[in-house]
Amino acid sequence: MIWCMFNLANDFLFIMFNAFFNGKYESCLEEYIVQNISTESVQKIALEYLKKRKNTEKIDVSTVEQRSGVWIVRGTCPIDLEGHPWAEKFELIIDEKGKIKSTDFSLL
């Protein structure tokens, strides 16, 4: 009976430490993966995507920031609405693998 209690206590400590270190390891791994993609490569991914989607060469990127394991790229690009030039702001969310997760476009 004492052996079971002692074994249960050891298992409890093993489970607690294992959960603690697994959480730390995952956050460090996520941070490492995100840091492997440079700001320049994220900006290049966003520019290529916008050139194809908006069919324009003039794209102004204002910010590229990293938050919670994703990159957020913001800026403006010109669009033509019935012969009138307008500016449109965009926000792209790119994951740590370089894939675009979501887009948001709105007129200024």
N, C-alpha and C positions, 0 to 999 in steps of 0.2 A: 504494500500500500504506500509506503514512503517512497519507493522507487517511482511509482506512477506520479505522485505529486512532484517529485524532483524532475522527472522527465517532462511533465506538463509545464513546469516553470521554465525549463530550458527551451522547450518549443515556443513558449510565449515570447521569450527574449529573442529567439531566432527570428520569429515572425515580425516582431517590432523592428529589429535592426534591419532585416531584409526589406521591409516596406520603406523604411527611412532612406536606405541607400539606393533603392530602386528609383525613388522619386528624385533624389539628387542626381543620379546618373542620367535619367531621362531629360531633366532640365539642362544639364551640361551638354548632352548630346544635341539637343535642339538648338542651343546657343551656338555650338560648333558648326552645325549644318548651315544655319542662317549666316554665320560669319564667312563661310566658304564662298558664298555668292557676294561679289563686290557691288558697291553702289553703281559703278560704271556699267556692269553687266546687266543689272536690273533696269537701269535707265535705257540701255540699248534694247532690251526685250520690250519695254513699254513703247519706245519710239517705233520699232518695227511693227508692232501690233497696231498702233494708231495710224501709221502710214497706210497700212492695208485697209483698215476699217473705215477711216475718214477720207481716204484718197487725197491726202495733202502732204506736202513736204515741210510746211512751216508749223512746227510744233514747239511750244515753249514749256519746258519742264521747270516748275518752280521749286518743288521739294521732293526729295527721296528720303524716306525715313523708315526705320525698322521698329516694329511694335509687335509684341506677343508672337513671335515666330513668323511674321509675314512682313513683306515690304509694302509700303504705301507710296505711290507715285502720284503727284498732283501737278497740274499745270493748265495751260490753255492751248486751244488750236482754233484757227478760223474755219467758219462754215459759210455756205452760201444759201440763204433762204430767199427763194424767188428773186434772185438777182441782187439782193442786198447782203453785204458782208456783215457777219456777226461774229462775236467771239463766244466760244463755248469752253467752259471749264470741265476738266475731267479728273477722275480719281480712279486709279487702278490698284487692285490688291493682288500682289504676286506672292505665291507661297515659296517655301525654302527650296523647292525643286525647280523654280523658274517658270511655273505655270500660272497663268492668270486665273484667279479665283472669282473675281467680280469686277464690274465696271460701273461707273456712275458718270453720266454726262448731264450738264445743265447749262442753259444760256446765262450769260452774264447780264 
